[in-house]
């Protein structure tokens, strides 16, 4: 088992990657990301595509994570600190007491990612989603309902931002994703890969409940408020979730859960 290294000085250079976490969330970490909390850490340690570089744990969390520490490669350092020292390192009260630094993998091209998916793949396309809570919630739903991948346009925020990973409960580490450039480029990549493209919008022409998945299917989601660009809606099959009394304001993460449930439920029913 890896032997934890006690840290008593918040200025210890060995824990530099953990210093001032929130500030570094904003400026980036040079191909690394932070995973926070026990559930997320356990998901991270099961993923071969992310190399864990180190852990920083509150002293009272060591015993409960003994199985994780036993499975860590011997070269991965585990630092431990008292609560006050850990808070000083991180820059705010870190109640979960569990942080890890891991290295990002290079993102594949959209064509490479999509070409490796099965013939009945279900993919989400996110266009213009700048809210980390919403992106994290969507990845959580994508993992829960078995989506095969997520494509992001360049305006959508980073799924490996610390808060997005935490809100996703590790889903952002499970579901493959990549960037596809503009919203138009995202649509074109899906089309090249043989996907039927459903664009979800309050103004959609068909109720989502009437859609039957046949082969590769992609569901596009836009930001709350502006929604999907008119150019995307004009060249895709638009669908909607009917709401009571003309109310048309569902949170986009909630919407993704409803839509994924509907699409996967109907697929299961059709296969019986």
C-alpha positions in Angstrom: 0.0 0.0 0.0 1.1 3.6 -0.7 2.3 5.2 2.5 0.7 8.7 3.0 3.0 11.6 3.4 2.0 14.0 6.1 2.0 17.7 5.2 2.1 20.3 8.0 3.1 23.4 6.1 0.6 24.9 3.6 3.6 26.3 1.7 5.1 22.8 1.2 6.2 22.8 -2.5 5.1 19.2 -3.0 1.4 20.1 -2.9 1.7 23.1 -5.3 -0.9 21.7 -7.7 -3.5 21.9 -4.9 -2.8 25.5 -3.9 -5.6 28.1 -4.5 -7.9 25.6 -6.2 -10.6 28.1 -7.2 -8.2 30.5 -8.8 -6.7 27.7 -10.8 -10.1 26.5 -11.8 -10.4 29.8 -13.7 -6.9 29.9 -15.4 -6.5 26.2 -16.1 -4.0 23.5 -15.1 -1.9 22.6 -18.1 -3.6 19.4 -19.2 -4.6 18.4 -15.7 -7.9 18.5 -13.7 -9.0 18.2 -10.1 -11.4 15.5 -8.9 -13.2 16.2 -5.6 -15.0 13.9 -3.2 -15.1 10.2 -2.5 -17.6 9.1 -5.1 -15.8 11.0 -7.9 -12.4 9.6 -6.7 -13.6 6.0 -6.8 -15.0 6.6 -10.4 -11.7 8.2 -11.4 -9.6 5.3 -10.1 -11.6 2.9 -12.3 -10.8 4.8 -15.5 -7.7 3.7 -17.5 -7.8 6.8 -19.7 -6.9 9.2 -16.9 -3.5 9.0 -15.2 -3.8 10.0 -11.5 -0.8 12.0 -10.4 -1.4 12.5 -6.7 -4.0 12.6 -3.9 -4.5 15.1 -1.1 -6.6 13.8 1.8 -7.8 15.1 5.1 -6.4 12.9 7.9 -9.8 11.7 8.9 -10.5 10.3 5.4 -7.6 7.8 5.3 -9.3 4.9 6.9 -12.4 5.0 4.8 -10.3 5.1 1.6 -7.9 2.2 2.5 -9.2 0.1 -0.4 -8.5 2.9 -2.8 -5.0 3.5 -1.5 -4.2 -0.2 -1.6 -5.0 -0.2 -5.4 -3.0 2.9 -6.2 0.2 2.4 -8.2 3.3 2.8 -5.9 4.5 5.9 -7.8 1.4 7.9 -7.0 2.0 10.1 -3.9 -0.7 10.5 -1.3 -0.5 13.6 0.8 -2.4 14.0 4.0 -3.1 17.0 6.2 -5.1 18.2 9.1 -8.3 20.1 8.3 -6.8 23.6 9.0 -3.7 22.9 6.9 -5.8 21.5 4.0 -8.1 24.5 4.0 -5.1 26.8 3.9 -3.7 24.9 0.9 -6.9 24.8 -1.0 -8.0 28.3 -0.1 -11.5 27.5 1.2 -13.1 25.0 3.6 -12.8 21.7 1.7 -15.5 19.8 3.6 -15.2 16.6 1.6 -11.5 16.4 2.4 -10.6 14.5 -0.8 -8.8 15.8 -3.8 -6.9 14.2 -6.7 -4.9 15.6 -9.6 -5.2 13.7 -12.8 -3.9 14.2 -16.3 -6.3 14.8 -19.2 -6.1 12.6 -22.3 -5.9 14.3 -25.7 -9.3 14.7 -27.2 -10.0 12.6 -30.3 -11.4 14.2 -33.5 -15.2 14.0 -33.7 -14.9 11.7 -36.7 -12.6 9.3 -34.8 -14.9 9.3 -31.7 -18.1 8.7 -33.6 -16.7 6.1 -36.0 -15.9 3.8 -33.1 -19.4 3.8 -31.7 -22.0 1.0 -32.2 -24.6 1.1 -34.9 -27.3 1.9 -32.4 -25.3 4.6 -30.6 -27.0 7.4 -28.7 -25.1 10.6 -28.6 -25.7 14.0 -27.0 -24.6 17.3 -28.7 -24.3 20.4 -26.5 -24.3 23.8 -28.2 -23.6 27.0 -26.3 -23.9 25.6 -22.7 -21.8 27.8 -20.5 -23.1 26.7 -17.1 -21.0 24.1 -15.3 -23.9 22.9 -13.2 -26.0 22.2 -16.2 -23.1 20.5 -18.1 -22.3 18.4 -15.0 -26.0 17.4 -14.7 -26.2 16.4 -18.3 -23.2 14.2 -18.0 -24.7 12.6 -14.9 -27.8 11.8 -16.9 -25.8 10.6 -19.9 -24.0 8.1 -17.7 -27.2 7.0 -16.0 -29.0 6.3 -19.3 -26.1 4.8 -21.2 -25.4 7.5 -23.7 -22.4 6.5 -25.8 -20.7 9.9 -26.2 -21.1 13.7 -25.9 -20.1 16.2 -28.5 -19.4 19.8 -27.4 -19.2 22.9 -29.5 -16.5 25.4 -28.6 -18.9 27.6 -26.6 -19.8 24.8 -24.2 -17.9 24.8 -20.9 -15.4 22.2 -19.8 -16.8 18.9 -18.5 -13.6 18.4 -16.5 -13.9 21.6 -14.6 -13.9 20.7 -10.9 -17.5 21.7 -10.2 -18.8 20.1 -13.4 -17.2 16.7 -12.5 -18.6 17.0 -8.9 -22.1 17.8 -10.1 -21.9 14.9 -12.6 -21.0 12.5 -9.7 -18.2 11.3 -11.9 -20.3 10.9 -15.0 -17.9 13.4 -16.8 -15.2 10.8 -16.3 -17.3 7.9 -17.6 -18.9 9.2 -20.8 -16.5 9.8 -23.8 -16.6 13.4 -25.2 -14.8 15.7 -27.5 -15.0 19.1 -29.1 -16.5 19.6 -32.5 -15.9 23.3 -33.2 -19.0 25.3 -34.1 -22.6 24.1 -33.8 -22.7 23.7 -37.5 -19.5 21.6 -37.5 -21.0 19.5 -34.8 -24.1 18.8 -36.9 -21.9 18.0 -40.0 -19.8 15.5 -38.0 -22.9 13.7 -36.8 -24.3 13.6 -40.3 -21.0 12.2 -41.7 -21.2 9.4 -39.1 -24.7 8.4 -40.1 -26.7 9.8 -37.2 -30.3 10.9 -37.3 -30.2 14.3 -35.6 -33.0 15.3 -33.2 -32.9 19.0 -32.1 -34.8 19.6 -28.8 -36.6 22.9 -28.7 -39.9 24.3 -27.3 -40.7 25.2 -30.9 -40.0 21.6 -32.1 -42.4 20.2 -34.7 -42.8 16.7 -33.1 -43.5 15.6 -29.6 -40.4 13.6 -28.4 -42.7 10.9 -27.1 -43.7 9.9 -30.7 -40.1 9.5 -31.8 -38.8 5.9 -32.4 -35.1 5.4 -32.4 -33.7 3.6 -35.4 -30.0 3.1 -35.6 -27.6 5.9 -34.7 -29.4 8.8 -33.0 -28.1 12.2 -31.7 -30.0 14.6 -29.5 -29.0 18.2 -29.6 -29.4 20.5 -26.6 -29.0 24.3 -26.4 -28.6 26.8 -23.6 -31.5 27.9 -21.5 -32.9 31.1 -23.0 -31.5 31.3 -26.5 -31.8 27.6 -27.1 -30.3 26.0 -30.3 -29.3 28.3 -33.1 -31.9 28.9 -35.8 -29.5 27.5 -38.4 -29.3 24.2 -36.6 -33.0 24.0 -36.1 -33.6 24.7 -39.8 -31.7 21.6 -41.0 -32.5 19.0 -38.3 -35.5 17.1 -37.1 -36.9 19.2 -34.3 -38.7 17.7 -31.3 -40.3 19.1 -28.2 -41.4 18.0 -24.7 -45.0 19.2 -24.3 -45.7 21.1 -21.1 -48.8 22.2 -19.3 -50.5 25.4 -20.1 -47.9 26.5 -22.6 -45.2 26.7 -20.0 -41.9 26.1 -21.8 -39.1 26.6 -19.2 -37.4 23.3 -18.1 -33.9 23.4 -16.8 -31.7 22.0 -19.6 -30.1 19.3 -17.4 -33.6 18.2 -16.3 -34.7 18.2 -19.9 -31.8 16.0 -20.8 -32.8 13.4 -18.2 -36.4 13.3 -19.5 -35.3 13.1 -23.1 -32.8 10.3 -22.5 -35.3 8.3 -20.5 -37.8 8.7 -23.2 -35.4 7.6 -26.0 -33.9 4.7 -24.1 -37.3 3.5 -22.7 -38.8 3.3 -26.1 -35.8 1.5 -27.5 -36.1 -1.1 -24.7 -39.9 -1.5 -25.3 -39.4 -1.9 -29.1 -36.8 -4.7 -28.5 -39.2 -6.8 -26.4 
